Amino acid sequence: MKKIKIQSTFQKLTLAFLLCGMLPLLVCVFFFFVREYKVVRDVMVSNYSQITNYFTRNVEDILESVDSVMEVMYDYDDGEQTLAEVLQDEDMQQSEKALYMQKMFRTLIAQSEYISSERFADNAGNVYSYYFDPNKTLRKGADFYTSYAGDKYDEAMADTSLTIYAATQESKFCINSDDFVFVIRRNFMNISNVKSIQEKPLGTMYMDINVENIGEVVDNMQLDHAQVYLYLKEEQRYLYSENDEDYIDGADPLGDYVDNMKDSSGYFISKDHMLVIYEKIEDTDIYSVVVADEEIAYSNIGHSKLMLVLILCFVVFTLLILYMNFSRWISSPVVELKRVMEKVQTGDLSVRAKSESKDEMAYIIDGFNKMVEDLDAYIKEVYMAKICRQNAELNALKMQIQPHYLYNTLDVIRMTALDQEDRKTAKLLESLAKQLRYVLGEQAERVPILDEINMLKEYAVIMQVRFRESFDFHVSLSDEDARLMTLKMLFQPIVENAIKHGIRPKNKKGRVAVEVSRQESFLMVTVMDDGVGMSEELVTHIMDSLQNQPIGYRDQDGILSIGMKNVYDRIRLSCGEEYGFVVESIEGMGTIVTFRLPIWEEADEESNHGR
């Protein structure tokens, strides 16, 4: 016989349910039919206990709902102030505070269907109220469940949790009401800091719960021959009773049974043959109590065995269906994780597993997604030697600048030599020799800024001869800043643009200046001219091309020079994204290019030896 392999988690859970859940249940059913009357009685007690437990859970839900609403007070904010800030604002008008409190009351009461009214008493003696029923209003001068509860420091510190009062007539503190309500109170503390928490409360919140809410739960239980109570054991008062007379002081129909209610839950048969089932609501002195006549309770066990079997089969079938759906819900994250793992194994690192749960599987899936994301980032980081690629791009950019510069310089000398043979030609040749020695000499990435400025001066000599002394060239550089380092051949393309596109079209003598100044955290180099300038639209176009176009971009319109784009990209690649230069210009007045560079005291060893 071939062995069956259980592979999926769903199949394993189903088999476990059948073996560990269904099988024991069937065994229990078998023994149920052979048990004596005592077992049947225990079943009835169990049924009533479950009813009591159901009632207790619903009451707990109501109390937790109100408790959570009261906690919202600490987070409430109308967009400008929190409740604590309003209560401590001495400059705020009382009418403004009242309006704020009404907004808060409406927000709180909308979050729980059980709250019928709210009151808040601040530590200044002011009382604010809000009623779900617009016909109701706070009784003037009422001090019943409307007073500030933080007058005594020690008591206030000990009373920051919920305090629950027995049911009473709402008419004691409300006009136009004949309802019965029980009241929940909580002091509102200032939690802005540790010191303020130890101070007296800022106020006291009261919330009323109409006993009809409890009555609706009791009606849903459909207990025709039993009475249900919510009992405050220490006070011997009631939060709920089907008889309104029990809310009156002194009425205590459970008084003869209280001595037997010793545990947190249980049942007993009283001397008057009443079945009493009770359960204490956690962290309170409130007991849920169901009282039924013993004979009537047990007389309900008159069903035939066939009926019981049919009901049991229906329950088992329903549980099985629910379990199958639940098992699929449990196993779905595992199936999703398996699907994503298979895709990752094929090399797709962009896929991510999804999980809508918040359990351990969600933690595992999040960890797996993080692992795949880190793996993807690591591969991208080391792939294709990122650092080597950047160095190659830098060298390529410099190789574009140098031929372009040399060709223009040689063209100037050629034209000058054809025009005249005098000392100017010798001076031009001397300047050219110095520049060639600078450009083609040691291939260091960084050079002293003094060398860069001297090279600009030699270049200016050639340009002054070329354009017939049409401009003056000025440099401002302190001795201290002259020792700083900068990128080689960084400023020449900008100075060239200033002369050719700024001064030359002016048709009269102009001025080009370079200023170097050390700022607090960066080095500022300014290249300025008083030439023809540029329009605002042209400047915007140039800056957009510099910042947003890829490395090596060439403007098809010819507006952005190759040298200017290369200089900008070299700065960003060598110095970082926060460095570069900005172009400013006023048409007819001139142009300013402001460099933002790092402060390099000396070239690093790698730069000094070339790369």
TATA-V608546 format. One record per residue. RES is the residue in one small letter. PHI is phi in whole degrees, -180 to 180 (NA if undefined). OMEGA is omega in radians with two decimals (NA if undefined). NEAR is the number of other ideal C-beta (glycine too) atoms within 8 Angstrom. Layout:
res-><RES	RES>
phi-><PHI	PHI>
omega-><OMEGA	OMEGA>
near-><NEAR	NEAR>
This chain:
res-><m	k	k	i	k	i	q	s	t	f	q	k	l	t	l	a	f	l	l	c	g	m	l	p	l	l	v	c	v	f	f	f	f	v	r	e	y	k	v	v	r	d	v	m	v	s	n	y	s	q	i	t	n	y	f	t	r	n	v	e	d	i	l	e	s	v	d	s	v	m	e	v	m	y	d	y	d	d	g	e	q	t	l	a	e	v	l	q	d	e	d	m	q	q	s	e	k	a	l	y	m	q	k	m	f	r	t	l	i	a	q	s	e	y	i	s	s	e	r	f	a	d	n	a	g	n	v	y	s	y	y	f	d	p	n	k	t	l	r	k	g	a	d	f	y	t	s	y	a	g	d	k	y	d	e	a	m	a	d	t	s	l	t	i	y	a	a	t	q	e	s	k	f	c	i	n	s	d	d	f	v	f	v	i	r	r	n	f	m	n	i	s	n	v	k	s	i	q	e	k	p	l	g	t	m	y	m	d	i	n	v	e	n	i	g	e	v	v	d	n	m	q	l	d	h	a	q	v	y	l	y	l	k	e	e	q	r	y	l	y	s	e	n	d	e	d	y	i	d	g	a	d	p	l	g	d	y	v	d	n	m	k	d	s	s	g	y	f	i	s	k	d	h	m	l	v	i	y	e	k	i	e	d	t	d	i	y	s	v	v	v	a	d	e	e	i	a	y	s	n	i	g	h	s	k	l	m	l	v	l	i	l	c	f	v	v	f	t	l	l	i	l	y	m	n	f	s	r	w	i	s	s	p	v	v	e	l	k	r	v	m	e	k	v	q	t	g	d	l	s	v	r	a	k	s	e	s	k	d	e	m	a	y	i	i	d	g	f	n	k	m	v	e	d	l	d	a	y	i	k	e	v	y	m	a	k	i	c	r	q	n	a	e	l	n	a	l	k	m	q	i	q	p	h	y	l	y	n	t	l	d	v	i	r	m	t	a	l	d	q	e	d	r	k	t	a	k	l	l	e	s	l	a	k	q	l	r	y	v	l	g	e	q	a	e	r	v	p	i	l	d	e	i	n	m	l	k	e	y	a	v	i	m	q	v	r	f	r	e	s	f	d	f	h	v	s	l	s	d	e	d	a	r	l	m	t	l	k	m	l	f	q	p	i	v	e	n	a	i	k	h	g	i	r	p	k	n	k	k	g	r	v	a	v	e	v	s	r	q	e	s	f	l	m	v	t	v	m	d	d	g	v	g	m	s	e	e	l	v	t	h	i	m	d	s	l	q	n	q	p	i	g	y	r	d	q	d	g	i	l	s	i	g	m	k	n	v	y	d	r	i	r	l	s	c	g	e	e	y	g	f	v	v	e	s	i	e	g	m	g	t	i	v	t	f	r	l	p	i	w	e	e	a	d	e	e	s	n	h	g	r>
phi-><NA	-74	-76	-84	-99	-92	-103	-87	-62	-61	-65	-64	-65	-65	-63	-63	-65	-66	-80	-98	-113	-69	-62	-61	-64	-65	-64	-63	-62	-60	-72	-61	-76	-106	-77	-85	-60	-61	-65	-61	-63	-62	-63	-64	-63	-62	-62	-66	-66	-66	-63	-63	-63	-61	-63	-62	-62	-65	-65	-60	-61	-64	-66	-66	-62	-68	-61	-66	-65	-64	-69	-63	-54	-72	-101	-66	-151	-82	104	-127	-141	-87	-63	-62	-67	-66	-66	-98	-84	-74	-85	-79	-65	-63	-66	-68	-64	-63	-65	-61	-64	-63	-62	-66	-58	-63	-65	-68	-69	-74	-94	-147	-77	-93	-83	-101	-160	-140	-140	-136	-112	-86	-75	-99	94	-84	-122	-118	-142	-151	-121	-63	-87	-65	-78	-90	-153	-67	-70	-65	81	-72	-120	-85	61	-133	-95	-70	-108	-121	-65	-99	-59	-63	-66	-65	-66	-86	-128	-100	-94	-69	-121	-113	-104	-64	-63	-151	-75	-67	-66	-65	-135	-143	-93	66	-145	-122	-83	-111	-136	-112	-111	-116	-122	-150	-76	-101	-99	-88	-107	-67	-156	-65	-65	-68	-65	-82	-85	-66	-58	-79	178	-131	-102	-116	-127	-100	-115	-67	-63	-64	-62	-68	-61	-65	-63	-63	-61	-67	-76	54	-95	-79	-125	-149	-111	-119	-134	-114	-123	-89	-66	-65	-85	54	-127	-122	-89	-151	-153	-72	-109	-62	-66	-71	-80	-74	-55	99	-76	-151	-67	-95	-57	-77	-101	-62	-63	-87	-91	-97	-96	-73	-158	161	-153	-161	-103	-78	-63	-94	61	-110	-86	-115	-113	-136	-153	-83	-75	-57	64	-138	-103	-98	-117	-89	-129	-119	-119	-135	-67	-58	-65	-68	-62	-81	-71	-70	-86	-127	-75	-77	-63	-62	-62	-65	-65	-62	-64	-62	-61	-63	-64	-62	-62	-62	-63	-63	-62	-63	-67	-62	-65	-65	-64	-64	-64	-69	-83	-60	-62	-67	-64	-64	-65	-64	-60	-68	-62	-64	-69	-64	-64	-84	105	-86	-93	-89	-78	-135	-79	-117	-149	-96	-85	-128	-104	-63	-64	-62	-64	-65	-65	-63	-64	-65	-60	-65	-64	-65	-63	-65	-64	-63	-66	-66	-63	-66	-71	-90	-69	62	51	-57	-66	-63	-65	-65	-63	-64	-65	-63	-63	-65	-64	-66	-67	-74	-71	-63	-60	-60	-70	-66	-60	-63	-66	-62	-65	-64	-63	-60	-65	-69	-64	-71	-77	-156	-121	-150	-63	-62	-64	-63	-65	-63	-64	-63	-64	-63	-62	-64	-70	-62	-64	-73	-74	-98	-77	-61	-86	-85	-72	-116	-135	-62	-67	-64	-64	-64	-68	-62	-63	-64	-64	-64	-65	-65	-60	-64	-68	-67	-69	-62	-107	56	53	-84	-156	-105	-119	-126	-130	-122	-148	-78	-62	-67	-73	-64	-86	-71	-103	-149	-73	-73	57	-91	-99	-60	-62	-73	-64	-59	-64	-61	-73	-74	-102	-108	-82	-58	-69	-72	64	-156	-61	-129	-144	-120	-133	-124	-123	-118	-144	-88	-95	-64	-128	-157	-103	-109	-120	-117	-113	-132	-142	-107	-83	-77	71	-139	-74	-63	-65	-67	-62	-62	-63	-64	-65	-65	-67	-64	-86	-111	-87	-69	-61	83	-65	-120	-72	-68	-80	79	-74	-96	-73	-63	-61	-64	-65	-65	-62	-62	-67	-62	-63	-67	-74	-88	-109	126	-67	-82	-109	158	-147	-124	-104	-128	-156	-125	-62	90	-120	140	-135	-127	-114	-109	-89	-117	-125	-71	-90	-106	-72	-156	-71	-73	-63	-67	-69	-65	-97	81	-130>
omega-><-3.10	-3.12	-3.14	3.12	3.08	-3.01	-3.01	3.08	3.14	-3.14	3.11	3.13	3.13	3.12	3.11	3.12	-3.12	-3.07	-3.03	-3.11	-3.05	-3.09	3.07	3.13	3.12	3.10	3.12	3.11	3.12	-3.13	3.10	-3.10	-3.12	3.11	-3.13	-3.05	-3.14	3.12	3.13	3.12	3.11	3.10	3.13	3.10	3.11	3.13	3.12	3.10	3.10	3.08	3.12	3.11	3.09	3.11	-3.14	-3.13	3.13	3.10	3.09	3.11	3.13	-3.12	3.11	3.10	3.14	3.12	3.14	3.09	3.12	3.10	3.12	3.11	-3.08	-3.12	-3.03	-3.13	-3.13	-3.11	-3.12	-3.07	3.00	3.14	-3.14	3.13	3.13	-3.10	-3.12	-3.12	-3.10	-3.13	-3.09	3.13	3.14	3.12	3.10	3.09	-3.14	3.11	3.10	-3.11	3.12	3.10	-3.13	3.14	-3.13	3.11	-3.10	-3.03	3.12	-3.07	3.09	-3.12	-3.04	-3.06	3.14	3.14	-3.11	3.04	3.12	3.11	3.14	-3.07	3.07	3.11	3.12	-3.12	3.11	-3.10	3.09	-3.12	3.09	3.07	-3.07	3.13	-3.12	3.09	-3.11	3.12	-3.10	3.12	-3.13	3.08	3.14	-3.10	3.10	-3.02	3.09	-3.02	-3.09	-3.09	3.14	-3.01	-3.07	3.14	-3.14	-3.13	-3.13	-3.02	3.12	3.09	-3.11	2.97	-3.05	3.13	-3.11	3.14	-3.14	3.11	-3.13	-3.11	3.10	-3.12	-3.11	3.09	3.10	3.11	3.00	-3.13	2.99	-3.12	2.87	-2.90	3.07	-3.08	3.03	3.05	3.12	-3.08	3.02	-3.06	-3.10	3.07	-3.06	-3.10	-3.09	3.13	-3.11	3.13	3.13	3.14	3.07	-3.14	-3.12	3.13	3.03	3.05	-3.09	3.08	3.12	-3.12	3.10	3.06	3.08	3.13	3.12	3.08	3.14	3.13	3.13	3.13	3.06	3.07	-3.07	-3.03	3.12	3.09	-3.10	-3.13	2.85	-2.88	2.99	-2.96	-3.08	-3.12	-3.04	3.10	-2.98	2.93	3.10	2.98	3.12	3.11	-3.11	-3.12	-3.12	3.12	-3.12	-3.13	3.09	3.12	-3.07	-3.12	3.12	-3.05	-3.11	-3.07	-2.97	-3.08	-3.14	-3.13	-3.00	-3.10	3.11	3.06	3.11	3.11	3.07	3.06	-3.09	3.13	3.12	3.03	3.04	3.06	-3.09	3.08	-3.09	3.07	-3.12	3.06	-3.01	3.08	3.09	3.02	-3.07	3.11	2.95	-3.05	3.03	-3.11	-3.13	3.06	-3.05	-3.08	-3.13	-3.13	-3.10	3.12	3.12	3.13	3.12	-3.10	3.09	3.13	3.14	3.13	3.13	3.12	3.13	3.13	-3.14	3.11	3.12	3.13	-3.14	3.13	3.13	3.12	3.13	3.11	3.13	-3.13	3.13	3.10	-3.14	-3.14	3.10	3.12	3.13	-3.05	-3.09	3.07	3.12	3.12	3.13	3.13	3.11	3.13	-3.11	3.13	3.12	3.10	3.11	3.12	3.11	3.10	3.12	-3.12	3.12	-3.08	3.12	3.10	-3.12	3.10	3.14	-3.14	3.13	-3.10	-3.11	3.13	3.09	3.10	3.13	-3.13	3.10	3.10	3.10	3.11	3.13	3.13	3.13	3.13	3.11	3.12	3.12	3.14	-3.13	-3.14	3.14	-3.09	-3.08	-3.05	3.04	3.01	-3.03	-3.08	3.13	3.14	3.13	3.11	3.12	3.13	3.14	3.14	3.13	3.13	3.13	3.12	3.07	-3.09	-2.99	3.11	-3.14	-3.12	-3.10	3.14	3.14	-3.12	3.13	3.12	3.11	-3.13	3.14	-3.12	-3.13	3.14	3.11	-3.09	-3.04	3.10	-3.13	-3.10	-3.14	3.14	3.10	3.13	3.12	3.14	3.12	3.12	3.13	-3.13	3.13	-3.12	3.10	3.12	-3.13	-3.05	-3.03	-3.13	-3.09	-3.06	3.09	3.10	-3.13	3.13	3.04	-3.10	3.08	3.11	-3.14	-3.14	3.12	3.10	3.10	3.12	3.12	3.11	3.13	3.11	-3.13	-3.11	3.11	3.09	-3.09	-3.08	2.95	3.06	-3.07	3.13	3.00	-3.13	-3.08	3.12	3.07	-3.08	3.12	3.12	-3.13	-3.13	-3.11	-3.13	3.13	-3.11	3.08	3.11	-3.09	3.11	-3.04	-2.99	-3.04	3.14	-3.13	3.09	3.11	3.11	-3.14	-3.11	-3.01	-3.03	3.13	-3.04	-3.01	-3.14	-3.09	3.12	2.97	-2.99	-3.14	-3.05	3.04	-3.09	3.06	-3.14	3.12	3.13	3.14	3.07	-3.07	-3.05	3.13	3.12	-3.13	3.08	-3.07	3.03	-3.06	3.06	3.10	-3.09	-2.99	3.12	-3.11	3.09	3.13	-3.14	-3.13	3.10	3.12	3.12	-3.12	-3.11	3.13	3.12	3.13	-2.98	-2.96	-3.13	-3.10	3.14	3.13	-3.11	3.08	-3.12	-3.13	-3.13	-3.13	-3.12	-3.13	-3.11	3.12	-3.11	-3.12	3.13	3.14	3.13	-3.12	-3.11	3.11	3.14	-3.09	-3.12	-3.05	-3.01	-3.10	-3.06	-3.09	-3.11	-3.12	3.05	-3.10	3.14	3.07	-3.10	3.02	-3.07	3.14	-3.08	3.11	-3.06	3.09	3.03	-3.06	3.12	2.96	-3.03	3.07	3.10	3.12	-3.13	3.13	-3.12	3.07	-3.01	-3.10	-3.14	-3.09	-3.12	3.13	-3.13	NA>
near-><2	3	4	4	4	7	4	7	8	9	9	9	11	11	9	9	12	9	8	7	10	10	9	8	9	8	8	8	10	8	8	10	7	5	8	5	5	7	9	11	9	8	10	12	11	8	8	15	12	8	12	15	9	9	14	11	8	9	14	10	8	12	13	8	11	15	11	10	13	13	8	11	11	10	7	11	7	8	3	4	9	9	13	12	8	11	12	8	9	4	3	8	5	7	6	8	14	9	8	12	11	10	9	12	13	9	10	15	12	5	8	10	5	10	14	11	15	13	14	14	14	11	10	4	7	8	9	13	12	12	11	7	8	4	5	11	9	12	10	4	4	10	5	7	11	12	7	11	13	13	7	6	6	6	10	14	8	6	9	9	5	10	9	12	9	10	12	12	8	14	9	10	11	14	8	6	9	5	10	11	13	14	12	16	14	12	13	14	10	10	8	5	6	5	6	10	9	6	7	8	14	13	13	14	13	13	13	14	15	10	13	7	11	13	10	8	11	12	7	6	10	5	10	4	7	11	8	14	15	14	13	13	10	5	7	9	9	13	13	12	12	6	6	6	6	11	12	6	4	4	9	7	8	10	7	7	13	9	5	8	12	5	5	4	8	8	9	7	7	10	4	5	8	11	12	14	14	13	12	11	12	5	3	8	8	13	13	16	15	16	12	14	10	10	7	9	13	10	7	7	8	4	6	5	7	6	8	10	9	8	8	9	8	8	8	10	8	8	8	10	8	8	11	9	8	8	12	9	7	9	12	8	12	9	8	12	13	8	9	13	9	8	9	11	6	6	5	7	9	5	9	8	11	6	10	3	7	3	6	5	11	11	8	9	14	9	8	12	10	8	8	13	9	8	9	10	8	8	9	7	7	7	6	4	6	9	6	7	9	9	9	8	12	12	9	9	13	11	8	10	14	11	8	10	14	10	8	9	12	9	8	13	13	8	9	13	9	5	5	7	4	6	5	9	12	8	10	14	9	8	12	12	8	11	12	9	8	10	11	6	6	4	4	11	11	12	11	10	14	9	9	14	13	10	14	14	10	11	14	11	11	14	12	11	13	9	11	5	7	11	14	7	10	8	10	8	11	7	5	6	12	11	9	12	10	14	12	10	12	11	11	13	14	13	14	13	12	16	14	8	9	18	15	10	8	10	3	5	7	13	9	17	12	15	10	13	10	9	7	3	4	10	15	12	12	12	14	12	15	9	14	9	11	9	7	6	6	10	12	8	10	13	10	8	13	13	7	5	7	4	7	10	9	6	10	4	5	5	8	12	8	8	14	13	16	13	13	11	12	13	15	11	10	8	9	6	4	4	11	10	11	8	11	9	12	7	9	5	6	11	13	10	13	10	14	11	13	8	9	9	6	5	11	7	6	7	11	9	7	8	7>
